[in-house]
């Protein structure tokens, strides 16, 4: 029987007293590659698992063979003593269909209202937005930041140092504007912000 195979059948990794079999170590490597999203060196994996690079290399070779044999949708590629998880090149047409630009998700009325206040009054604090709207805007502001329509511009130099918000380039793209000067004039709406 292969000497290396015997070496990693029951390994103690991570500096604890738990023995892991080859199947579990492969599972851990798969999780590391998935989480990293970018190439990991054999040395990185070896250091994390606290096992030799030769065992890591052997396990990766087995994983590559298993993925190919099972015709999995992902594969592991090796280059320059590094490895990375990626999709199979023969699936590129399907992946392109998935990644086509999606229709932009519409904003709720409250999100549109909050975005308009920020666009016209920036830089502005959450407290000032709440005062104008008459209701709390915490959740909406968080969602607008996550959608990258608004961002933190800094902090106000007052007690509590509240965050100042403003619009982003994604805001301009979302609303089809070249710059903020293209925003409709408030006089056109006969409203006061």
Secondary structure as UniProt FT lines:
FT   HELIX           3..9
FT   STRAND          11..12
FT   TURN            14..15
FT   STRAND          19..20
FT   HELIX           22..36
FT   STRAND          40..41
FT   HELIX           42..49
FT   HELIX           53..69
FT   TURN            70..71
FT   STRAND          74..79
FT   TURN            80..81
FT   STRAND          82..87
FT   HELIX           89..91
FT   HELIX           92..99
FT   HELIX           109..121
FT   STRAND          124..125
FT   HELIX           126..133
FT   HELIX           138..146
FT   TURN            147..148
FT   STRAND          150..155
FT   TURN            159..160
FT   STRAND          163..167
FT   HELIX           169..174
FT   TURN            175..176
FT   HELIX           180..182
FT   HELIX           186..188
FT   TURN            189..190
//
